[in-house]
Amino acid sequence: MKTYRGYRFGGRTFVTVEEYGYTAELSPGPSMLVVNHTHGFEWGFAGDGPAQLALALILDASGLPGRARANYQVLKQLVVRDWGDGWTITDRQILDWLDGKPGAQTGLKTPQVQKGGAA
């Protein structure tokens, strides 16, 4: 299972992904090849940085560019724009949301996310 965490430190944002005990920074690069909104990630509002983050999370969790492109704006509007300074979400939460439990396409369900606690 992958665990994604976002936090702010020194006026910057950081997004990490942990899997099998290893933690690395999540790169916006792969998601920018699908749709290029910005040069980095943001959250807490509904702009370009949050859109890039939502796209990157779905792309990394699913590995499917088309699925990420079809659903990232909904994830941004329902979840990413409401995150505070620190957040955590897993790939399983993202995939469950996408798998129509119910409505990844329609936005009828949001993943259960932790809104606090920086890594």
LINJOPE-V977146 format. One record per helix or strand of 3 or more residues. SS is the DSSP state (A for helix, B for strand). FROM is the first residue (numbers start at 1). TO is the last residue. Records with the same first field share a line. If there is no record, write none. Layout:
SS: FROM-TO + FROM-TO
//
This chain:
B: 3-9 + 12-19 + 22-25 + 87-90
A: 29-32 + 48-62 + 65-78 + 80-82 + 91-98
//
